[in-house]
Amino acid sequence: MLSKGWNMKIIGIVASPRGARGNTARLLKLLLEGARAQGAESETIILRGDSVLPCKACNTCHKKGICPQKDDFNRILDKIDKADGLILASPNYIFSVSAQMKAFLDRCCGVIHRLGFEGKYGASVVTSGGGDEPQIAKYMNHFLMTTGVMPVGAIWATMGGIEGNEFPDSIRKKAHALGKKLVTQWENKKTTAEFEKTTAQFRERMRYLMIRRKDEWPFEYEYWKKNRGSFLSI
């Protein structure tokens, strides 16, 4: 159990139309088993296609701090806000994340402008039929960094090279190890040079935008003014 006196709470986002029975969800489950072995608590959310709709570019999130679309996005965002960790899990659909995952990432534009998940830790999960997983994992981990999440790594599996329906022991061990690493890194608040450099550069980029567009994005400007007031001076 964790020495801090509370358990890490992790939200896993599975963006696959195959839901909980798909390969992506099964690989995420292995990672979460490793995290729970370290005392973490977890919840998995399935994005099937209608739970988080595409962004409408209405800018309401920048102006008022909430998305007006009537779907599950705001509820999911609230769960993430209350959690300590975030894991993104997507199959490889034509060399990128699934449409379900892309819709979720696009809807997080307001979160990105605020680096609104700052202080959380995360990881990425990818499955494919024939490969190209690393670039997709890198993309999702970069997204995590632009929201303030410290990614501890990624796990993937090329299903076309696996006989039968079960993951081989090598992948199972890697997934369990990554789940344990996620908890220990969060517990010890460890970061990396890449994370520090990326978030510093992105924070400066967002600071510039907040100053230039404060009248257009009043909610986000006030958020920065309240939480990072010293950054707003030119």
KEKE-3310 file (N, C-alpha, C; in steps of 0.2 Angstrom, whole numbers, plus 5000, padded with zeros to 4 digits):
npx = (5004:5002:5012:5008:4996:4984:4976:4981:4971:4965:4960:4956:4955:4946:4946:4939:4928:4925:4924:4925:4929:4938:4955:4962:4956:4959:4972:4975:4968:4978:4988:4982:4980:4993:4995:4985:4990:5000:4992:4983:4968:4955:4946:4938:4933:4923:4924:4913:4909:4897:4897:4906:4906:4912:4922:4914:4920:4916:4920:4916:4921:4932:4928:4918:4922:4916:4910:4896:4890:4878:4883:4893:4905:4908:4905:4915:4926:4925:4927:4941:4947:4946:4954:4971:4978:4979:4976:4977:4970:4971:4966:4976:4971:4973:4986:4985:4977:4961:4945:4936:4945:4951:4941:4939:4951:4952:4941:4946:4952:4951:4956:4969:4973:4974:4983:4977:4977:4987:5000:4995:4998:5002:5000:5001:4992:4992:4986:4987:4984:4995:5007:5016:5014:5022:5023:5010:5008:5018:5012:5000:5006:5012:5001:4996:5006:5005:4993:4998:5000:5011:5019:5023:5027:5023:5013:5012:5005:5006:4995:4994:5005:5004:5000:4984:4972:4977:4988:5006:5018:5028:5023:5013:5020:5027:5016:5011:5022:5023:5011:5014:5025:5019:5011:5022:5030:5021:5019:5031:5033:5041:5049:5053:5067:5063:5049:5049:5055:5046:5033:5037:5040:5027:5019:5023:5020:5005:5004:5007:4996:4986:4988:4987:4974:4964:4952:4944:4944:4939:4936:4947:4958:4955:4957:4971:4975:4972:4978:4991:4996:5008:5014:5008:5013:5021)
npy = (4994:5012:5024:5037:5038:5037:5030:5029:5035:5030:5033:5025:5026:5019:5018:5011:5003:4990:4989:4983:4970:4970:4969:4980:4985:4974:4973:4985:4982:4973:4981:4989:4979:4978:4990:4990:4980:4988:4995:5004:5011:5009:5015:5011:5018:5017:5022:5022:5029:5037:5042:5052:5066:5073:5088:5104:5116:5128:5137:5138:5132:5139:5151:5150:5139:5126:5113:5114:5103:5089:5076:5063:5069:5080:5073:5063:5071:5077:5065:5062:5074:5072:5061:5053:5048:5045:5035:5032:5023:5015:5007:5005:5014:5015:5021:5029:5036:5029:5035:5038:5040:5051:5061:5063:5068:5080:5087:5090:5103:5114:5110:5108:5121:5126:5118:5108:5096:5095:5088:5076:5058:5047:5035:5026:5015:5004:4994:4984:4977:4975:4982:4998:5004:5012:5025:5030:5028:5037:5049:5050:5050:5063:5071:5069:5076:5089:5092:5093:5081:5069:5057:5040:5030:5017:5004:4991:4980:4969:4962:4953:4946:4937:4921:4913:4919:4925:4936:4935:4930:4939:4951:4952:4953:4966:4974:4973:4978:4991:4996:4995:5004:5016:5019:5020:5030:5041:5041:5045:5057:5058:5065:5068:5074:5077:5078:5090:5099:5099:5103:5115:5123:5122:5128:5141:5144:5144:5154:5165:5165:5167:5180:5187:5184:5187:5194:5186:5174:5173:5165:5156:5165:5171:5160:5157:5169:5168:5156:5156:5169:5177:5173:5179:5192:5202)
npz = (5000:4998:5005:5008:5013:5006:4992:4975:4962:4947:4930:4916:4899:4886:4869:4859:4847:4850:4863:4880:4878:4868:4861:4865:4877:4884:4885:4892:4904:4909:4912:4922:4932:4937:4942:4952:4960:4967:4975:4970:4964:4952:4937:4922:4907:4893:4876:4864:4853:4852:4865:4867:4857:4841:4842:4841:4838:4844:4854:4867:4878:4880:4883:4894:4901:4900:4891:4879:4873:4873:4879:4886:4889:4899:4911:4911:4911:4924:4931:4928:4933:4947:4949:4950:4940:4923:4909:4892:4880:4864:4849:4834:4821:4805:4805:4816:4831:4836:4829:4839:4850:4845:4845:4858:4862:4855:4861:4872:4871:4879:4891:4888:4885:4898:4904:4911:4918:4926:4937:4938:4933:4920:4906:4890:4879:4866:4853:4838:4822:4813:4817:4819:4831:4841:4836:4838:4852:4856:4851:4859:4872:4871:4870:4883:4890:4886:4893:4905:4911:4918:4908:4911:4902:4890:4883:4871:4858:4845:4837:4826:4826:4836:4842:4845:4857:4869:4877:4876:4889:4889:4886:4895:4907:4904:4904:4917:4924:4920:4925:4939:4939:4936:4947:4957:4952:4953:4966:4971:4964:4953:4938:4921:4911:4898:4899:4908:4900:4888:4894:4900:4888:4882:4891:4890:4878:4879:4888:4881:4871:4880:4885:4873:4868:4878:4879:4871:4876:4890:4902:4902:4903:4916:4923:4922:4927:4940:4945:4939:4939:4939:4928:4918:4915:4903)
capx = (5000:5005:5014:5006:4990:4979:4977:4981:4965:4967:4955:4958:4950:4947:4943:4938:4921:4924:4923:4928:4931:4943:4962:4965:4954:4962:4979:4974:4967:4984:4992:4979:4982:4999:4994:4981:4995:5003:4987:4979:4961:4955:4940:4939:4928:4923:4921:4911:4907:4892:4898:4910:4905:4917:4922:4911:4924:4911:4924:4912:4925:4937:4924:4914:4925:4912:4907:4889:4887:4875:4885:4897:4912:4909:4905:4921:4931:4925:4931:4948:4949:4946:4959:4978:4981:4975:4979:4974:4971:4967:4969:4979:4967:4976:4992:4984:4972:4954:4940:4933:4950:4953:4936:4940:4957:4950:4936:4951:4956:4951:4960:4976:4975:4975:4987:4972:4978:4994:5001:4993:5003:4999:5003:4997:4991:4990:4986:4986:4985:5002:5012:5016:5011:5026:5022:5004:5009:5021:5007:4996:5010:5013:4995:4996:5011:5002:4988:5001:5001:5018:5018:5028:5029:5018:5013:5008:5005:5005:4990:4995:5011:5002:4995:4979:4969:4980:4994:5012:5020:5032:5019:5009:5025:5028:5010:5011:5027:5021:5006:5017:5029:5014:5010:5028:5032:5016:5020:5038:5033:5047:5047:5059:5069:5058:5043:5050:5056:5040:5028:5039:5039:5020:5016:5025:5015:4999:5004:5007:4990:4981:4989:4984:4967:4961:4945:4940:4944:4939:4937:4954:4962:4954:4960:4978:4976:4971:4983:4998:4996:5015:5016:5005:5016:5025)
capy = (5000:5018:5027:5043:5037:5037:5026:5032:5034:5030:5033:5022:5028:5014:5021:5005:5001:4983:4989:4979:4963:4970:4968:4986:4985:4968:4975:4990:4978:4970:4987:4991:4974:4980:4996:4988:4977:4993:4998:5009:5010:5011:5014:5010:5021:5015:5027:5018:5033:5041:5045:5059:5068:5078:5095:5109:5123:5134:5141:5139:5130:5144:5157:5149:5134:5120:5111:5113:5097:5085:5069:5061:5072:5083:5069:5060:5076:5077:5059:5063:5079:5069:5056:5055:5045:5045:5030:5032:5016:5015:5003:5008:5014:5019:5024:5034:5034:5028:5041:5039:5043:5058:5065:5064:5073:5086:5090:5093:5109:5119:5107:5109:5128:5127:5112:5107:5089:5096:5085:5069:5054:5043:5031:5025:5008:5003:4987:4984:4971:4973:4986:5005:5006:5017:5032:5031:5029:5044:5054:5050:5053:5070:5074:5069:5081:5096:5094:5093:5074:5066:5050:5036:5025:5015:4997:4990:4973:4968:4956:4949:4941:4933:4916:4912:4925:4927:4939:4931:4932:4945:4957:4953:4956:4973:4978:4973:4982:4998:4998:4997:5010:5022:5021:5022:5037:5046:5041:5048:5063:5058:5067:5067:5080:5078:5081:5096:5104:5100:5107:5122:5126:5123:5133:5148:5145:5145:5160:5170:5165:5170:5187:5190:5183:5187:5196:5181:5168:5176:5159:5153:5170:5172:5154:5159:5175:5166:5151:5158:5176:5179:5171:5183:5198:5201)
capz = (5000:4997:5012:5008:5017:5001:4986:4968:4958:4940:4925:4910:4893:4880:4863:4854:4846:4853:4870:4885:4875:4863:4863:4868:4883:4888:4887:4898:4910:4912:4916:4928:4937:4940:4947:4958:4965:4971:4980:4966:4962:4945:4933:4915:4903:4886:4871:4858:4847:4854:4872:4866:4850:4839:4844:4836:4838:4846:4859:4873:4884:4882:4886:4900:4905:4900:4884:4880:4870:4878:4879:4892:4890:4905:4916:4910:4913:4931:4934:4927:4938:4953:4949:4951:4935:4917:4904:4886:4876:4858:4843:4828:4815:4799:4807:4821:4836:4833:4829:4846:4854:4842:4847:4865:4863:4852:4865:4878:4870:4885:4896:4885:4886:4905:4906:4917:4922:4930:4943:4937:4930:4915:4901:4884:4877:4859:4850:4831:4818:4810:4819:4819:4838:4844:4835:4841:4859:4857:4850:4865:4878:4870:4872:4890:4892:4885:4898:4912:4914:4917:4906:4913:4897:4885:4881:4865:4856:4838:4837:4820:4827:4842:4841:4850:4860:4875:4876:4878:4895:4889:4886:4901:4912:4903:4906:4924:4926:4918:4930:4945:4938:4936:4954:4961:4950:4956:4974:4972:4961:4948:4931:4916:4907:4892:4902:4910:4894:4884:4898:4900:4882:4880:4896:4888:4872:4881:4891:4875:4869:4885:4885:4866:4867:4885:4878:4867:4881:4897:4907:4903:4905:4923:4926:4922:4932:4947:4946:4937:4938:4938:4921:4913:4914:4897)
cpx = (5004:5007:5011:4999:4983:4981:4977:4975:4967:4961:4958:4952:4951:4943:4943:4930:4920:4924:4927:4931:4936:4950:4964:4963:4957:4969:4979:4973:4973:4988:4989:4979:4988:4999:4990:4985:4999:4998:4983:4972:4960:4947:4941:4932:4929:4920:4920:4909:4902:4893:4902:4910:4911:4916:4918:4914:4920:4915:4921:4917:4930:4934:4921:4917:4921:4910:4900:4886:4884:4877:4889:4903:4913:4909:4912:4927:4931:4928:4938:4951:4950:4951:4966:4981:4977:4979:4974:4975:4967:4970:4972:4974:4970:4981:4991:4979:4965:4950:4938:4938:4951:4947:4937:4946:4955:4945:4940:4954:4956:4955:4968:4978:4976:4980:4983:4973:4984:4994:4999:4999:4999:5003:4998:4997:4989:4991:4985:4986:4992:5007:5011:5013:5016:5024:5015:5004:5013:5016:5002:4999:5011:5007:4995:5001:5008:4996:4991:5002:5008:5017:5024:5030:5023:5019:5010:5009:5003:5001:4992:5001:5010:4998:4990:4976:4972:4987:5000:5014:5024:5028:5015:5014:5026:5022:5010:5016:5026:5016:5009:5021:5025:5013:5016:5030:5027:5018:5026:5038:5039:5045:5054:5061:5065:5052:5043:5051:5050:5035:5030:5038:5031:5017:5017:5021:5008:4998:5003:5000:4985:4982:4986:4977:4962:4954:4941:4939:4944:4939:4944:4959:4961:4957:4968:4980:4976:4976:4990:4999:5003:5017:5013:5008:5021:5032)
cpy = (5006:5021:5033:5043:5037:5033:5030:5030:5035:5029:5030:5023:5023:5017:5016:5004:4994:4983:4985:4973:4964:4970:4974:4986:4979:4970:4981:4987:4975:4975:4989:4985:4975:4985:4994:4984:4981:4997:5003:5007:5013:5011:5015:5013:5019:5020:5023:5022:5038:5045:5051:5060:5072:5085:5099:5116:5129:5139:5142:5137:5135:5150:5156:5143:5127:5119:5110:5107:5092:5078:5068:5064:5075:5079:5065:5065:5077:5071:5060:5069:5077:5063:5058:5053:5045:5040:5031:5026:5016:5010:5007:5008:5018:5023:5030:5032:5033:5035:5043:5042:5051:5063:5067:5069:5080:5090:5093:5099:5114:5117:5109:5117:5130:5123:5109:5100:5089:5092:5077:5065:5049:5038:5030:5017:5008:4996:4989:4977:4969:4978:4994:5008:5012:5024:5035:5032:5036:5050:5055:5053:5060:5074:5075:5075:5088:5097:5094:5086:5072:5058:5046:5030:5023:5007:4996:4982:4973:4961:4951:4944:4937:4927:4915:4919:4928:4931:4935:4934:4938:4951:4958:4956:4963:4977:4979:4978:4989:5001:5000:5003:5016:5024:5023:5029:5042:5047:5046:5055:5064:5061:5066:5073:5082:5081:5088:5101:5105:5104:5114:5126:5127:5128:5140:5149:5147:5152:5166:5170:5168:5177:5190:5189:5183:5189:5191:5175:5170:5170:5157:5159:5171:5166:5155:5164:5173:5161:5152:5165:5179:5178:5176:5190:5197:5203)
cpz = (5000:5004:5013:5012:5012:4995:4980:4965:4951:4935:4919:4904:4888:4875:4858:4853:4849:4860:4875:4883:4870:4865:4867:4875:4887:4890:4892:4904:4913:4916:4922:4934:4941:4944:4953:4963:4969:4975:4976:4965:4955:4942:4926:4912:4896:4882:4865:4852:4848:4861:4872:4859:4848:4841:4838:4835:4839:4851:4865:4879:4885:4885:4893:4904:4905:4893:4884:4876:4875:4877:4886:4894:4897:4911:4916:4913:4921:4934:4934:4932:4945:4954:4949:4944:4929:4912:4898:4882:4870:4853:4838:4822:4810:4802:4813:4826:4832:4833:4836:4851:4852:4844:4854:4866:4860:4857:4871:4876:4875:4890:4894:4886:4893:4908:4912:4920:4925:4936:4943:4933:4925:4911:4895:4883:4870:4857:4842:4828:4816:4812:4819:4826:4841:4843:4837:4849:4860:4856:4857:4871:4877:4872:4879:4893:4891:4889:4905:4915:4913:4915:4908:4908:4893:4885:4875:4863:4849:4837:4832:4821:4833:4840:4847:4852:4866:4873:4879:4885:4895:4889:4892:4907:4911:4905:4913:4927:4925:4923:4937:4945:4939:4943:4958:4959:4952:4963:4975:4968:4956:4941:4927:4913:4901:4894:4904:4905:4890:4888:4899:4894:4880:4885:4893:4882:4874:4885:4886:4872:4874:4885:4878:4865:4874:4884:4875:4872:4888:4903:4908:4905:4913:4926:4927:4927:4939:4949:4944:4935:4936:4931:4916:4911:4908:4899)
residu = (MET:LEU:SER:LYS:GLY:TRP:ASN:MET:LYS:ILE:ILE:GLY:ILE:VAL:ALA:SER:PRO:ARG:GLY:ALA:ARG:GLY:ASN:THR:ALA:ARG:LEU:LEU:LYS:LEU:LEU:LEU:GLU:GLY:ALA:ARG:ALA:GLN:GLY:ALA:GLU:SER:GLU:THR:ILE:ILE:LEU:ARG:GLY:ASP:SER:VAL:LEU:PRO:CYS:LYS:ALA:CYS:ASN:THR:CYS:HIS:LYS:LYS:GLY:ILE:CYS:PRO:GLN:LYS:ASP:ASP:PHE:ASN:ARG:ILE:LEU:ASP:LYS:ILE:ASP:LYS:ALA:ASP:GLY:LEU:ILE:LEU:ALA:SER:PRO:ASN:TYR:ILE:PHE:SER:VAL:SER:ALA:GLN:MET:LYS:ALA:PHE:LEU:ASP:ARG:CYS:CYS:GLY:VAL:ILE:HIS:ARG:LEU:GLY:PHE:GLU:GLY:LYS:TYR:GLY:ALA:SER:VAL:VAL:THR:SER:GLY:GLY:GLY:ASP:GLU:PRO:GLN:ILE:ALA:LYS:TYR:MET:ASN:HIS:PHE:LEU:MET:THR:THR:GLY:VAL:MET:PRO:VAL:GLY:ALA:ILE:TRP:ALA:THR:MET:GLY:GLY:ILE:GLU:GLY:ASN:GLU:PHE:PRO:ASP:SER:ILE:ARG:LYS:LYS:ALA:HIS:ALA:LEU:GLY:LYS:LYS:LEU:VAL:THR:GLN:TRP:GLU:ASN:LYS:LYS:THR:THR:ALA:GLU:PHE:GLU:LYS:THR:THR:ALA:GLN:PHE:ARG:GLU:ARG:MET:ARG:TYR:LEU:MET:ILE:ARG:ARG:LYS:ASP:GLU:TRP:PRO:PHE:GLU:TYR:GLU:TYR:TRP:LYS:LYS:ASN:ARG:GLY:SER:PHE:LEU:SER:ILE)
# end
